Amino acid sequence: MLMTYQLARMLQGSRITVNCIHPGFIPKTEFMRGNSTAVRILMQTLLTPFFKLFNFTRTPEQGAQAIVDLATNDKWKGVTGKYFVDQKITLSSEESMNEELQKKVWDLSARYCQLPGYEPLIPPAATQQ
């Protein structure tokens, strides 16, 4: 979200829109693959059924449709710098709204990626070889 908000500000006045979307909790993806077996079992046996009971889960198709809708639906034309949950504009965390933090994350990322106009920054792991 930090990058979304910063980029939206940087592109303000252009025809390019930048938004952030949460497609919903989609249990049939490999999102949890990096977690321990215990955490994956906990998710499968306790949390996923709980989320399904209260209609918090989405199918991959529903998650994709939310993204397609945001990208193609005329009702969102010109909307930029927003966070979407369940296809509605939603407030993100207070920390994500911190413009100083947004700029810091943007600048560090640009330096690590060695973008033109930014002083290159070599990742710490690369200097320890």
N, CA, C and O of each residue as an XYZ file, in Angstrom:
516
protein
N       0.814     -1.181      0.000
C       0.000      0.000      0.000
C       0.860      1.248      0.000
O       0.521      2.255     -0.621
N       1.981      1.168      0.706
C       2.873      2.324      0.754
C       3.287      2.744     -0.656
O       3.249      3.926     -0.999
N       3.681      1.766     -1.465
C       4.117      2.057     -2.834
C       2.951      2.563     -3.680
O       3.125      3.460     -4.505
N       1.770      1.993     -3.480
C       0.586      2.427     -4.231
C       0.306      3.897     -3.983
O       0.123      4.669     -4.924
N       0.272      4.278     -2.732
C      -0.045      5.666     -2.399
C       1.015      6.627     -2.937
O       0.687      7.698     -3.448
N       2.279      6.242     -2.820
C       3.359      7.107     -3.304
C       3.296      7.244     -4.822
O       3.391      8.353     -5.348
N       3.137      6.128     -5.529
C       3.091      6.176     -6.993
C       1.875      6.959     -7.479
O       1.972      7.708     -8.452
N       0.743      6.798     -6.819
C      -0.459      7.553     -7.198
C      -0.199      9.054     -7.090
O      -0.622      9.827     -7.950
N       0.498      9.462     -6.031
C       0.827     10.884     -5.880
C       1.783     11.342     -6.975
O       1.628     12.432     -7.526
N       2.767     10.511     -7.288
C       3.758     10.877     -8.297
C       3.128     11.003     -9.688
O       3.590     11.791    -10.513
N       2.076     10.224     -9.943
C       1.425     10.233    -11.258
C       0.185     11.121    -11.299
O      -0.535     11.143    -12.297
N      -0.061     11.845    -10.222
C      -1.229     12.726    -10.163
C      -1.200     13.693    -11.345
O      -0.163     14.277    -11.659
N      -2.342     13.849    -11.988
C      -2.433     14.726    -13.146
C      -2.208     14.006    -14.461
O      -2.451     14.578    -15.524
N      -1.750     12.768    -14.412
C      -1.597     11.971    -15.632
C      -2.874     11.144    -15.820
O      -3.786     11.215    -14.996
N      -2.937     10.386    -16.869
C      -4.113      9.536    -17.101
C      -3.939      8.152    -16.477
O      -4.795      7.284    -16.649
N      -2.858      7.944    -15.769
C      -2.568      6.641    -15.164
C      -3.119      6.612    -13.746
O      -2.884      7.528    -12.958
N      -3.854      5.550    -13.428
C      -4.369      5.380    -12.071
C      -3.656      4.211    -11.400
O      -3.263      3.244    -12.052
N      -3.502      4.321    -10.101
C      -2.802      3.308     -9.312
C      -3.636      3.035     -8.070
O      -3.924      3.947     -7.295
N      -4.022      1.781     -7.884
C      -4.815      1.401     -6.717
C      -4.291      0.098     -6.148
O      -3.536     -0.619     -6.803
N      -4.691     -0.200     -4.939
C      -4.318     -1.431     -4.255
C      -5.604     -2.200     -3.973
O      -6.608     -1.614     -3.567
N      -5.571     -3.513     -4.189
C      -6.782     -4.306     -3.980
C      -6.467     -5.561     -3.181
O      -5.448     -6.218     -3.399
N      -7.352     -5.877     -2.261
C      -7.294     -7.143     -1.522
C      -8.360     -8.032     -2.155
O      -9.550     -7.748     -2.019
N      -7.962     -9.098     -2.843
C      -8.946     -9.927     -3.541
C      -9.777    -10.824     -2.626
O     -10.685    -11.515     -3.089
N      -9.470    -10.815     -1.338
C     -10.182    -11.677     -0.397
C      -9.318    -12.860      0.003
O      -8.277    -13.116     -0.602
N      -9.756    -13.578      1.026
C      -9.032    -14.764      1.486
C      -9.391    -15.923      0.567
O     -10.548    -16.337      0.499
N      -8.391    -16.442     -0.139
C      -8.606    -17.509     -1.114
C      -7.839    -18.735     -0.625
O      -6.634    -18.836     -0.852
N      -8.521    -19.671      0.045
C      -7.819    -20.796      0.664
C      -7.226    -21.799     -0.321
O      -6.337    -22.558      0.063
N      -7.671    -21.834     -1.549
C      -7.193    -22.836     -2.508
C      -5.957    -22.381     -3.279
O      -5.696    -22.887     -4.371
N      -5.199    -21.444     -2.738
C      -3.973    -20.990     -3.395
C      -2.770    -21.512     -2.619
O      -2.930    -22.143     -1.574
N      -1.602    -21.259     -3.112
C      -0.363    -21.675     -2.453
C       0.203    -20.567     -1.563
O       1.396    -20.562     -1.260
N      -0.643    -19.641     -1.150
C      -0.205    -18.498     -0.358
C       0.517    -18.925      0.923
O       1.456    -18.255      1.350
N       0.100    -20.008      1.526
C       0.677    -20.444      2.805
C       1.838    -21.426      2.631
O       2.326    -21.969      3.622
N       2.287    -21.662      1.414
C       3.288    -22.699      1.156
C       4.598    -22.505      1.923
O       5.285    -23.484      2.212
N       4.951    -21.281      2.253
C       6.201    -21.027      2.961
C       6.109    -21.228      4.461
O       7.121    -21.160      5.159
N       4.916    -21.473      4.963
C       4.737    -21.643      6.410
C       5.002    -23.081      6.826
O       5.055    -23.986      5.993
N       5.166    -23.271      8.110
C       5.421    -24.610      8.641
C       4.193    -25.496      8.447
O       3.085    -25.009      8.220
N       4.413    -26.788      8.539
C       3.315    -27.747      8.418
C       2.261    -27.486      9.486
O       1.064    -27.570      9.210
N       2.695    -27.169     10.698
C       1.747    -26.909     11.791
C       0.836    -25.732     11.462
O      -0.370    -25.797     11.701
N       1.395    -24.669     10.923
C       0.585    -23.491     10.575
C      -0.383    -23.836      9.447
O      -1.545    -23.430      9.484
N       0.084    -24.580      8.446
C      -0.804    -24.957      7.331
C      -1.955    -25.834      7.822
O      -3.093    -25.657      7.386
N      -1.673    -26.772      8.720
C      -2.733    -27.632      9.272
C      -3.719    -26.792     10.077
O      -4.930    -26.987      9.973
N      -3.210    -25.866     10.873
C      -4.076    -24.969     11.636
C      -5.004    -24.206     10.695
O      -6.205    -24.110     10.948
N      -4.458    -23.670      9.624
C      -5.274    -22.929      8.651
C      -6.343    -23.833      8.040
O      -7.507    -23.443      7.945
N      -5.952    -25.033      7.628
C      -6.888    -25.936      6.950
C      -7.973    -26.460      7.881
O      -9.121    -26.611      7.463
N      -7.631    -26.737      9.129
C      -8.602    -27.380     10.020
C      -9.434    -26.416     10.853
O     -10.569    -26.732     11.210
N      -8.888    -25.249     11.169
C      -9.615    -24.320     12.031
C     -10.038    -23.037     11.333
O     -11.223    -22.707     11.285
N      -9.073    -22.326     10.799
C      -9.374    -20.993     10.284
C     -10.171    -21.004      8.986
O     -11.118    -20.231      8.839
N      -9.803    -21.867      8.042
C     -10.534    -21.881      6.765
C     -12.007    -22.209      6.969
O     -12.853    -21.505      6.417
N     -12.363    -23.251      7.738
C     -13.799    -23.496      7.970
C     -14.496    -22.323      8.668
O     -15.644    -22.008      8.356
N     -13.807    -21.683      9.606
C     -14.368    -20.515     10.292
C     -14.630    -19.392      9.292
O     -15.706    -18.794      9.288
N     -13.640    -19.110      8.445
C     -13.798    -18.057      7.431
C     -14.925    -18.389      6.459
O     -15.684    -17.507      6.056
N     -15.033    -19.668      6.083
C     -16.116    -20.072      5.167
C     -17.478    -19.881      5.830
O     -18.424    -19.421      5.190
N     -17.577    -20.230      7.099
C     -18.832    -20.104      7.832
C     -19.336    -18.667      7.813
O     -20.537    -18.430      7.684
N     -18.431    -17.717      7.939
C     -18.816    -16.309      7.967
C     -18.619    -15.614      6.617
O     -18.580    -14.386      6.538
N     -18.496    -16.412      5.567
C     -18.415    -15.912      4.193
C     -17.236    -14.959      3.972
O     -17.365    -13.970      3.250
N     -16.083    -15.255      4.594
C     -14.882    -14.444      4.395
C     -14.033    -14.955      3.236
O     -13.138    -14.249      2.772
N     -14.297    -16.169      2.763
C     -13.452    -16.750      1.723
C     -13.969    -16.397      0.336
O     -15.140    -16.068      0.145
N     -13.054    -16.476     -0.625
C     -13.376    -16.241     -2.023
C     -12.768    -17.370     -2.846
O     -11.778    -17.984     -2.448
N     -13.372    -17.631     -3.990
C     -12.770    -18.570     -4.929
C     -11.706    -17.808     -5.717
O     -11.727    -16.578     -5.748
N     -10.785    -18.517     -6.350
C      -9.819    -17.812     -7.204
C     -10.515    -16.969     -8.278
O     -10.050    -15.881     -8.620
N     -11.620    -17.476     -8.801
C     -12.363    -16.737     -9.829
C     -12.944    -15.435     -9.269
O     -12.910    -14.400     -9.935
N     -13.472    -15.488     -8.054
C     -14.024    -14.277     -7.432
C     -12.918    -13.254     -7.160
O     -13.108    -12.056     -7.371
N     -11.779    -13.726     -6.696
C     -10.652    -12.827     -6.457
C     -10.179    -12.174     -7.743
O      -9.898    -10.976     -7.774
N     -10.091    -12.971     -8.811
C      -9.676    -12.431    -10.108
C     -10.703    -11.444    -10.640
O     -10.340    -10.411    -11.202
N     -11.983    -11.756    -10.467
C     -13.031    -10.866    -10.967
C     -12.972     -9.497    -10.292
O     -13.226     -8.480    -10.936
N     -12.643     -9.464     -9.020
C     -12.516     -8.182     -8.314
C     -11.407     -7.337     -8.937
O     -11.550     -6.123     -9.082
N     -10.307     -7.982     -9.302
C      -9.184     -7.273     -9.922
C      -9.564     -6.782    -11.315
O      -9.289     -5.637    -11.671
N     -10.199     -7.654    -12.103
C     -10.632     -7.281    -13.459
C     -11.624     -6.127    -13.396
O     -11.544     -5.195    -14.195
N     -12.560     -6.185    -12.449
C     -13.554     -5.118    -12.308
C     -12.872     -3.776    -12.035
O     -13.226     -2.765    -12.643
N     -11.916     -3.765    -11.141
C     -11.221     -2.518    -10.818
C     -10.470     -1.976    -12.036
O     -10.410     -0.765    -12.246
N      -9.904     -2.873    -12.829
C      -9.110     -2.440    -13.986
C      -9.961     -2.011    -15.178
O      -9.509     -1.212    -15.998
N     -11.192     -2.530    -15.287
C     -11.952     -2.308    -16.524
C     -13.287     -1.600    -16.367
O     -13.809     -1.078    -17.351
N     -13.853     -1.559    -15.183
C     -15.185     -0.985    -14.996
C     -15.115      0.544    -15.042
O     -14.319      1.158    -14.332
N     -15.953      1.147    -15.880
C     -15.955      2.607    -16.032
C     -16.245      3.348    -14.729
O     -15.862      4.508    -14.581
N     -16.917      2.688    -13.783
C     -17.223      3.404    -12.535
C     -15.961      3.729    -11.737
O     -15.991      4.594    -10.861
N     -14.857      3.049    -12.028
C     -13.600      3.325    -11.323
C     -12.658      4.195    -12.156
O     -11.534      4.462    -11.732
N     -13.096      4.634    -13.322
C     -12.251      5.460    -14.189
C     -11.854      6.746    -13.453
O     -12.705      7.463    -12.927
N     -10.566      7.017    -13.428
C     -10.060      8.218    -12.770
C      -9.827      8.070    -11.278
O      -9.248      8.963    -10.658
N     -10.263      6.963    -10.684
C     -10.050      6.734     -9.245
C      -8.609      6.269     -9.049
O      -8.173      5.304     -9.677
N      -7.884      6.946     -8.193
C      -6.475      6.602     -7.982
C      -6.088      6.791     -6.518
O      -6.674      7.597     -5.795
N      -5.074      6.018     -6.104
C      -4.567      6.144     -4.739
C      -5.523      5.612     -3.692
O      -5.581      6.137     -2.580
N      -6.281      4.567     -4.036
C      -7.268      4.012     -3.101
C      -6.953      2.546     -2.809
O      -6.210      1.888     -3.537
N      -7.545      2.059     -1.717
C      -7.427      0.661     -1.301
C      -8.816      0.048     -1.381
O      -9.776      0.598     -0.843
N      -8.920     -1.094     -2.056
C     -10.206     -1.754     -2.269
C     -10.270     -3.092     -1.543
O      -9.345     -3.900     -1.620
N     -11.369     -3.313     -0.841
C     -11.687     -4.597     -0.217
C     -13.140     -4.886     -0.559
O     -13.999     -4.018     -0.406
N     -13.419     -6.095     -1.020
C     -14.781     -6.470     -1.430
C     -15.355     -5.471     -2.436
O     -16.530     -5.109     -2.372
N     -14.514     -5.041     -3.352
C     -14.892     -4.131     -4.437
C     -15.454     -2.797     -3.936
O     -16.296     -2.178     -4.587
N     -14.972     -2.374     -2.771
C     -15.355     -1.078     -2.201
C     -14.097     -0.359     -1.731
O     -13.145     -0.985     -1.264
N     -14.109      0.969     -1.863
C     -12.992      1.754     -1.335
C     -13.024      1.658      0.185
O     -14.059      1.874      0.815
N     -11.869      1.328      0.762
C     -11.751      1.089      2.195
C     -10.534      1.845      2.724
O      -9.545      2.010      2.009
N     -10.601      2.292      3.945
C      -9.427      2.919      4.561
C      -8.417      1.841      4.932
O      -8.777      0.807      5.495
N      -7.163      2.088      4.616
C      -6.112      1.171      5.039
C      -5.597      1.631      6.404
O      -6.102      2.595      6.979
N      -4.603      0.937      6.902
C      -4.094      1.240      8.243
C      -3.542      2.657      8.330
O      -3.159      3.261      7.328
N      -3.514      3.163      9.540
C      -2.974      4.502      9.777
C      -1.508      4.575      9.339
O      -1.074      5.563      8.748
N      -0.758      3.519      9.637
C       0.658      3.500      9.266
C       0.835      3.587      7.750
O       1.753      4.252      7.272
N      -0.034      2.923      6.995
C       0.094      2.952      5.532
C      -0.187      4.333      4.952
O       0.191      4.615      3.815
N      -0.845      5.194      5.720
C      -1.168      6.548      5.261
C      -0.043      7.548      5.553
O      -0.153      8.723      5.204
N       1.018      7.091      6.180
C       2.144      7.943      6.551
C       2.952      8.296      5.296
O       3.674      7.455      4.761
N       2.826      9.535      4.834
C       3.479      9.952      3.589
C       5.001      9.907      3.676
O       5.670      9.613      2.685
N       5.545     10.193      4.833
C       7.001     10.127      5.005
C       7.487      8.685      4.830
O       8.501      8.445      4.175
N       6.767      7.732      5.414
C       7.120      6.318      5.272
C       6.938      5.858      3.823
O       7.761      5.100      3.309
N       5.880      6.305      3.170
C       5.654      5.960      1.759
C       6.843      6.396      0.905
O       7.346      5.631      0.083
N       7.279      7.629      1.113
C       8.395      8.165      0.328
C       9.683      7.411      0.640
O      10.468      7.125     -0.264
N       9.906      7.090      1.907
C      11.120      6.369      2.300
C      11.173      4.992      1.631
O      12.209      4.602      1.092
N      10.060      4.259      1.665
C      10.010      2.933      1.038
C      10.216      3.062     -0.472
O      10.941      2.270     -1.074
N       9.571      4.069     -1.082
C       9.738      4.284     -2.519
C      11.209      4.565     -2.847
O      11.780      3.942     -3.742
N      11.811      5.497     -2.125
C      13.193      5.887     -2.411
C      14.167      4.727     -2.224
O      15.057      4.530     -3.052
N      14.011      3.962     -1.154
C      14.893      2.805     -0.939
C      14.719      1.771     -2.042
O      15.701      1.220     -2.538
N      13.484      1.507     -2.425
C      13.221      0.545     -3.502
C      13.843      1.018     -4.809
O      14.460      0.230     -5.526
N      13.685      2.296     -5.120
C      14.251      2.853     -6.351
C      15.777      2.750     -6.343
O      16.389      2.480     -7.376
N      16.381      2.964     -5.187
C      17.839      2.866     -5.087
C      18.308      1.418     -5.237
O      19.284      1.154     -5.938
N      17.612      0.471     -4.576
C      17.978     -0.945     -4.711
C      17.799     -1.427     -6.145
O      18.581     -2.247     -6.627
N      16.773     -0.923     -6.827
C      16.521     -1.305     -8.229
C      17.391     -0.512     -9.197
O      17.366     -0.749    -10.405
N      18.155      0.422     -8.661
C      19.061      1.263     -9.438
C      18.332      1.991    -10.564
O      18.780      2.007    -11.710
N      17.189      2.597    -10.207
C      16.426      3.376    -11.174
C      17.168      4.666    -11.500
O      17.844      5.230    -10.638
N      17.046      5.134    -12.734
C      17.679      6.408    -13.095
C      17.174      7.530    -12.184
O      15.990      7.600    -11.854
N      18.097      8.397    -11.790
C      17.734      9.524    -10.939
C      17.858      9.235     -9.453
O      17.647     10.123     -8.627
N      18.202      7.994     -9.104
C      18.367      7.608     -7.700
C      19.775      7.058     -7.511
O      20.268      6.298     -8.344
N      20.419      7.446     -6.412
C      21.752      6.923     -6.121
C      21.645      5.422     -5.860
O      20.900      5.008     -4.971
N      22.379      4.592     -6.623
C      22.281      3.137     -6.442
C      22.643      2.714     -5.022
O      23.531      3.289     -4.394
N      21.949      1.717     -4.538
C      22.192      1.165     -3.212
C      22.365     -0.337     -3.386
O      21.498     -1.002     -3.953
N      23.462     -0.864     -2.911
C      23.737     -2.290     -3.040
C      23.142     -3.001     -1.826
O      23.425     -2.616     -0.692
N      22.315     -4.044     -2.047
C      21.728     -4.773     -0.912
C      22.819     -5.328      0.001
O      23.870     -5.743     -0.487
N      22.593     -5.343      1.308
C      23.603     -5.825      2.263
C      24.115     -7.226      1.945
O      25.312     -7.473      2.091
N      23.267     -8.142      1.522
C      23.695     -9.513      1.232
C      24.706     -9.535      0.089
O      25.602    -10.380      0.077
N      24.576     -8.632     -0.861
C      25.480     -8.598     -2.009
C      26.876     -8.129     -1.610
O      27.853     -8.487     -2.267
N      26.988     -7.344     -0.559
C      28.296     -6.827     -0.140
C      29.039     -7.809      0.755
O      30.222     -7.607      1.028
N      28.379     -8.870      1.220
C      29.007     -9.830      2.131
C      29.595    -11.026      1.402
O      30.055    -11.964      2.052
N      29.596    -11.026      0.095
C      30.106    -12.183     -0.656
C      31.595    -12.165     -0.795
O      32.171    -13.069     -1.400
